[in-house]
Amino acid sequence: MEIRKRALGISIGLVWGLTIMLATWWQLVRNAPGNILSKLSTFYLGYSYSWGGAVIGLLWGFVDGFIAGFLIAWFYNIANKWFTKSKTT
């Protein structure tokens, strides 16, 4: 069975992007200092621990998750072809 790369990329991208955005918003609603989430600005250009920064985190998280999901599916498909080919021989 082959995994569709684009579908897995979009799925993981949405989950990761929404996780960053909702985690930031949740911490802002609770008036937490955001010490851990503010460190995401090291990786995501433009991200800040703010309402608008959460939206930027959503975008960067989607891109990051899409690339990760695409690569996971791509490597899985390569390994799957390699292992199923060697079993039938």
VMD Tcl script that builds the backbone (N, CA, C; Angstrom):
set m [mol new atoms 267]
animate dup $m
set s [atomselect $m all]
$s set {name element resname resid chain x y z} {
  {N N MET 1 A 0.839 -1.172 0.000}
  {CA C MET 1 A 0.000 0.000 0.000}
  {C C MET 1 A 0.890 1.242 0.000}
  {N N GLU 2 A 0.542 2.186 -0.813}
  {CA C GLU 2 A 1.312 3.418 -0.913}
  {C C GLU 2 A 0.569 4.560 -0.222}
  {N N ILE 3 A 1.316 5.355 0.522}
  {CA C ILE 3 A 0.733 6.507 1.205}
  {C C ILE 3 A 0.843 7.715 0.285}
  {N N ARG 4 A -0.229 8.479 0.172}
  {CA C ARG 4 A -0.206 9.684 -0.658}
  {C C ARG 4 A 0.539 10.778 0.094}
  {N N LYS 5 A 1.615 11.255 -0.522}
  {CA C LYS 5 A 2.517 12.209 0.127}
  {C C LYS 5 A 1.839 13.541 0.437}
  {N N ARG 6 A 1.109 14.062 -0.518}
  {CA C ARG 6 A 0.470 15.360 -0.320}
  {C C ARG 6 A -0.608 15.294 0.759}
  {N N ALA 7 A -1.365 14.195 0.787}
  {CA C ALA 7 A -2.429 14.052 1.789}
  {C C ALA 7 A -1.857 13.973 3.202}
  {N N LEU 8 A -0.788 13.207 3.372}
  {CA C LEU 8 A -0.175 13.108 4.692}
  {C C LEU 8 A 0.474 14.432 5.083}
  {N N GLY 9 A 1.069 15.110 4.115}
  {CA C GLY 9 A 1.677 16.410 4.393}
  {C C GLY 9 A 0.657 17.433 4.854}
  {N N ILE 10 A -0.471 17.496 4.177}
  {CA C ILE 10 A -1.527 18.437 4.570}
  {C C ILE 10 A -2.083 18.074 5.942}
  {N N SER 11 A -2.279 16.796 6.195}
  {CA C SER 11 A -2.836 16.367 7.482}
  {C C SER 11 A -1.915 16.723 8.640}
  {N N ILE 12 A -0.659 16.372 8.533}
  {CA C ILE 12 A 0.279 16.664 9.613}
  {C C ILE 12 A 0.517 18.169 9.719}
  {N N GLY 13 A 0.549 18.855 8.585}
  {CA C GLY 13 A 0.720 20.302 8.606}
  {C C GLY 13 A -0.408 21.004 9.338}
  {N N LEU 14 A -1.641 20.594 9.071}
  {CA C LEU 14 A -2.787 21.195 9.765}
  {C C LEU 14 A -2.756 20.911 11.261}
  {N N VAL 15 A -2.446 19.684 11.609}
  {CA C VAL 15 A -2.404 19.333 13.028}
  {C C VAL 15 A -1.319 20.129 13.750}
  {N N TRP 16 A -0.129 20.205 13.178}
  {CA C TRP 16 A 0.962 20.903 13.846}
  {C C TRP 16 A 0.717 22.413 13.888}
  {N N GLY 17 A 0.252 22.976 12.798}
  {CA C GLY 17 A -0.028 24.408 12.769}
  {C C GLY 17 A -1.109 24.806 13.757}
  {N N LEU 18 A -2.193 24.047 13.784}
  {CA C LEU 18 A -3.270 24.334 14.724}
  {C C LEU 18 A -2.827 24.125 16.169}
  {N N THR 19 A -1.961 23.155 16.398}
  {CA C THR 19 A -1.447 22.925 17.746}
  {C C THR 19 A -0.669 24.132 18.248}
  {N N ILE 20 A 0.190 24.679 17.403}
  {CA C ILE 20 A 0.957 25.861 17.800}
  {C C ILE 20 A 0.028 27.038 18.067}
  {N N MET 21 A -0.916 27.275 17.161}
  {CA C MET 21 A -1.814 28.415 17.321}
  {C C MET 21 A -2.686 28.269 18.566}
  {N N LEU 22 A -3.307 27.121 18.736}
  {CA C LEU 22 A -4.209 26.933 19.867}
  {C C LEU 22 A -3.455 26.903 21.196}
  {N N ALA 23 A -2.253 26.347 21.209}
  {CA C ALA 23 A -1.456 26.356 22.440}
  {C C ALA 23 A -1.083 27.776 22.830}
  {N N THR 24 A -0.721 28.589 21.852}
  {CA C THR 24 A -0.387 29.986 22.131}
  {C C THR 24 A -1.609 30.733 22.647}
  {N N TRP 25 A -2.735 30.583 21.972}
  {CA C TRP 25 A -3.952 31.265 22.401}
  {C C TRP 25 A -4.378 30.801 23.795}
  {N N TRP 26 A -4.271 29.513 24.066}
  {CA C TRP 26 A -4.656 28.993 25.367}
  {C C TRP 26 A -3.793 29.617 26.473}
  {N N GLN 27 A -2.498 29.705 26.224}
  {CA C GLN 27 A -1.615 30.308 27.222}
  {C C GLN 27 A -1.895 31.798 27.396}
  {N N LEU 28 A -2.238 32.480 26.310}
  {CA C LEU 28 A -2.571 33.905 26.405}
  {C C LEU 28 A -3.858 34.129 27.201}
  {N N VAL 29 A -4.843 33.272 26.998}
  {CA C VAL 29 A -6.104 33.386 27.734}
  {C C VAL 29 A -5.862 33.164 29.230}
  {N N ARG 30 A -4.968 32.264 29.556}
  {CA C ARG 30 A -4.671 31.954 30.955}
  {C C ARG 30 A -3.692 32.949 31.578}
  {N N ASN 31 A -3.228 33.934 30.803}
  {CA C ASN 31 A -2.246 34.924 31.264}
  {C C ASN 31 A -0.951 34.282 31.754}
  {N N ALA 32 A -0.559 33.208 31.098}
  {CA C ALA 32 A 0.699 32.535 31.430}
  {C C ALA 32 A 1.862 33.320 30.825}
  {N N PRO 33 A 3.040 33.216 31.410}
  {CA C PRO 33 A 4.173 33.992 30.894}
  {C C PRO 33 A 4.648 33.544 29.511}
  {N N GLY 34 A 4.401 32.318 29.124}
  {CA C GLY 34 A 4.766 31.852 27.789}
  {C C GLY 34 A 6.248 31.666 27.579}
  {N N ASN 35 A 6.956 31.262 28.618}
  {CA C ASN 35 A 8.400 31.080 28.509}
  {C C ASN 35 A 8.787 30.005 27.498}
  {N N ILE 36 A 8.053 28.935 27.465}
  {CA C ILE 36 A 8.397 27.829 26.565}
  {C C ILE 36 A 7.964 28.146 25.138}
  {N N LEU 37 A 6.735 28.616 24.954}
  {CA C LEU 37 A 6.238 28.890 23.603}
  {C C LEU 37 A 6.992 30.032 22.928}
  {N N SER 38 A 7.487 30.981 23.701}
  {CA C SER 38 A 8.208 32.094 23.084}
  {C C SER 38 A 9.516 31.637 22.449}
  {N N LYS 39 A 10.008 30.467 22.828}
  {CA C LYS 39 A 11.233 29.932 22.220}
  {C C LYS 39 A 11.022 29.485 20.771}
  {N N LEU 40 A 9.763 29.348 20.349}
  {CA C LEU 40 A 9.484 29.009 18.952}
  {C C LEU 40 A 9.956 30.098 17.995}
  {N N SER 41 A 10.127 31.316 18.503}
  {CA C SER 41 A 10.611 32.401 17.643}
  {C C SER 41 A 12.025 32.137 17.149}
  {N N THR 42 A 12.734 31.229 17.810}
  {CA C THR 42 A 14.060 30.835 17.344}
  {C C THR 42 A 13.964 30.089 16.017}
  {N N PHE 43 A 12.908 29.293 15.849}
  {CA C PHE 43 A 12.748 28.469 14.656}
  {C C PHE 43 A 11.833 29.091 13.608}
  {N N TYR 44 A 10.809 29.802 14.061}
  {CA C TYR 44 A 9.806 30.345 13.145}
  {C C TYR 44 A 9.950 31.861 13.065}
  {N N LEU 45 A 10.399 32.334 11.922}
  {CA C LEU 45 A 10.615 33.759 11.694}
  {C C LEU 45 A 9.296 34.520 11.807}
  {N N GLY 46 A 9.250 35.528 12.653}
  {CA C GLY 46 A 8.050 36.331 12.818}
  {C C GLY 46 A 7.127 35.874 13.925}
  {N N TYR 47 A 7.362 34.681 14.473}
  {CA C TYR 47 A 6.504 34.203 15.554}
  {C C TYR 47 A 6.822 34.983 16.826}
  {N N SER 48 A 5.786 35.316 17.555}
  {CA C SER 48 A 5.948 35.912 18.878}
  {C C SER 48 A 4.821 35.400 19.759}
  {N N TYR 49 A 5.025 35.519 21.026}
  {CA C TYR 49 A 4.017 35.076 21.980}
  {C C TYR 49 A 2.940 36.151 22.072}
  {N N SER 50 A 2.058 36.166 21.060}
  {CA C SER 50 A 0.981 37.147 20.981}
  {C C SER 50 A -0.137 36.554 20.131}
  {N N TRP 51 A -1.247 37.284 20.054}
  {CA C TRP 51 A -2.379 36.804 19.259}
  {C C TRP 51 A -2.005 36.718 17.783}
  {N N GLY 52 A -1.367 37.742 17.269}
  {CA C GLY 52 A -0.948 37.728 15.866}
  {C C GLY 52 A 0.184 36.752 15.614}
  {N N GLY 53 A 1.074 36.618 16.590}
  {CA C GLY 53 A 2.173 35.667 16.465}
  {C C GLY 53 A 1.684 34.235 16.377}
  {N N ALA 54 A 0.539 33.960 16.995}
  {CA C ALA 54 A -0.039 32.617 16.929}
  {C C ALA 54 A -0.454 32.276 15.500}
  {N N VAL 55 A -0.953 33.267 14.770}
  {CA C VAL 55 A -1.347 33.033 13.374}
  {C C VAL 55 A -0.107 32.771 12.520}
  {N N ILE 56 A 0.958 33.516 12.777}
  {CA C ILE 56 A 2.218 33.265 12.074}
  {C C ILE 56 A 2.736 31.871 12.430}
  {N N GLY 57 A 2.574 31.470 13.690}
  {CA C GLY 57 A 2.945 30.117 14.103}
  {C C GLY 57 A 2.128 29.060 13.390}
  {N N LEU 58 A 0.852 29.355 13.137}
  {CA C LEU 58 A 0.007 28.438 12.364}
  {C C LEU 58 A 0.573 28.237 10.966}
  {N N LEU 59 A 0.962 29.319 10.332}
  {CA C LEU 59 A 1.506 29.227 8.967}
  {C C LEU 59 A 2.822 28.457 8.942}
  {N N TRP 60 A 3.740 28.825 9.840}
  {CA C TRP 60 A 5.025 28.131 9.881}
  {C C TRP 60 A 4.848 26.674 10.297}
  {N N GLY 61 A 3.947 26.427 11.230}
  {CA C GLY 61 A 3.696 25.053 11.655}
  {C C GLY 61 A 3.135 24.211 10.530}
  {N N PHE 62 A 2.266 24.827 9.714}
  {CA C PHE 62 A 1.726 24.092 8.570}
  {C C PHE 62 A 2.842 23.735 7.586}
  {N N VAL 63 A 3.704 24.693 7.292}
  {CA C VAL 63 A 4.810 24.433 6.360}
  {C C VAL 63 A 5.736 23.356 6.926}
  {N N ASP 64 A 6.084 23.488 8.184}
  {CA C ASP 64 A 6.959 22.534 8.841}
  {C C ASP 64 A 6.338 21.139 8.863}
  {N N GLY 65 A 5.067 21.057 9.240}
  {CA C GLY 65 A 4.373 19.775 9.286}
  {C C GLY 65 A 4.160 19.173 7.907}
  {N N PHE 66 A 3.896 20.032 6.908}
  {CA C PHE 66 A 3.715 19.519 5.549}
  {C C PHE 66 A 4.996 18.867 5.055}
  {N N ILE 67 A 6.121 19.527 5.266}
  {CA C ILE 67 A 7.404 18.962 4.830}
  {C C ILE 67 A 7.682 17.651 5.556}
  {N N ALA 68 A 7.429 17.623 6.859}
  {CA C ALA 68 A 7.657 16.398 7.631}
  {C C ALA 68 A 6.750 15.266 7.143}
  {N N GLY 69 A 5.467 15.544 6.953}
  {CA C GLY 69 A 4.545 14.519 6.486}
  {C C GLY 69 A 4.876 14.019 5.093}
  {N N PHE 70 A 5.261 14.947 4.211}
  {CA C PHE 70 A 5.642 14.577 2.855}
  {C C PHE 70 A 6.854 13.647 2.878}
  {N N LEU 71 A 7.852 14.002 3.679}
  {CA C LEU 71 A 9.059 13.176 3.758}
  {C C LEU 71 A 8.784 11.826 4.399}
  {N N ILE 72 A 7.938 11.788 5.418}
  {CA C ILE 72 A 7.585 10.511 6.046}
  {C C ILE 72 A 6.922 9.592 5.030}
  {N N ALA 73 A 5.961 10.108 4.273}
  {CA C ALA 73 A 5.278 9.291 3.264}
  {C C ALA 73 A 6.233 8.870 2.161}
  {N N TRP 74 A 7.106 9.767 1.756}
  {CA C TRP 74 A 8.052 9.454 0.690}
  {C C TRP 74 A 9.003 8.338 1.111}
  {N N PHE 75 A 9.573 8.453 2.330}
  {CA C PHE 75 A 10.471 7.399 2.821}
  {C C PHE 75 A 9.719 6.097 3.054}
  {N N TYR 76 A 8.501 6.183 3.534}
  {CA C TYR 76 A 7.704 4.977 3.738}
  {C C TYR 76 A 7.476 4.262 2.410}
  {N N ASN 77 A 7.099 5.002 1.378}
  {CA C ASN 77 A 6.842 4.395 0.071}
  {C C ASN 77 A 8.097 3.761 -0.504}
  {N N ILE 78 A 9.245 4.410 -0.330}
  {CA C ILE 78 A 10.501 3.820 -0.809}
  {C C ILE 78 A 10.799 2.522 -0.066}
  {N N ALA 79 A 10.681 2.559 1.269}
  {CA C ALA 79 A 10.954 1.361 2.060}
  {C C ALA 79 A 9.951 0.261 1.751}
  {N N ASN 80 A 8.689 0.623 1.558}
  {CA C ASN 80 A 7.657 -0.362 1.256}
  {C C ASN 80 A 7.943 -1.052 -0.078}
  {N N LYS 81 A 8.335 -0.282 -1.093}
  {CA C LYS 81 A 8.673 -0.888 -2.386}
  {C C LYS 81 A 9.885 -1.797 -2.262}
  {N N TRP 82 A 10.865 -1.371 -1.480}
  {CA C TRP 82 A 12.080 -2.138 -1.331}
  {C C TRP 82 A 11.809 -3.458 -0.621}
  {N N PHE 83 A 11.016 -3.419 0.465}
  {CA C PHE 83 A 10.754 -4.631 1.220}
  {C C PHE 83 A 9.796 -5.575 0.507}
  {N N THR 84 A 8.788 -5.030 -0.175}
  {CA C THR 84 A 7.864 -5.922 -0.880}
  {C C THR 84 A 8.517 -6.530 -2.114}
  {N N LYS 85 A 9.446 -5.810 -2.721}
  {CA C LYS 85 A 10.165 -6.351 -3.865}
  {C C LYS 85 A 11.050 -7.510 -3.437}
  {N N SER 86 A 11.729 -7.388 -2.310}
  {CA C SER 86 A 12.632 -8.432 -1.861}
  {C C SER 86 A 11.862 -9.667 -1.357}
  {N N LYS 87 A 10.630 -9.499 -0.905}
  {CA C LYS 87 A 9.830 -10.642 -0.452}
  {C C LYS 87 A 9.333 -11.481 -1.613}
  {N N THR 88 A 8.998 -10.847 -2.738}
  {CA C THR 88 A 8.441 -11.586 -3.872}
  {C C THR 88 A 9.517 -12.287 -4.685}
  {N N THR 89 A 10.772 -11.939 -4.478}
  {CA C THR 89 A 11.836 -12.542 -5.269}
  {C C THR 89 A 12.291 -13.830 -4.714}
}
mol reanalyze $m
mol bondsrecalc $m
mol representation Tube
mol addrep $m
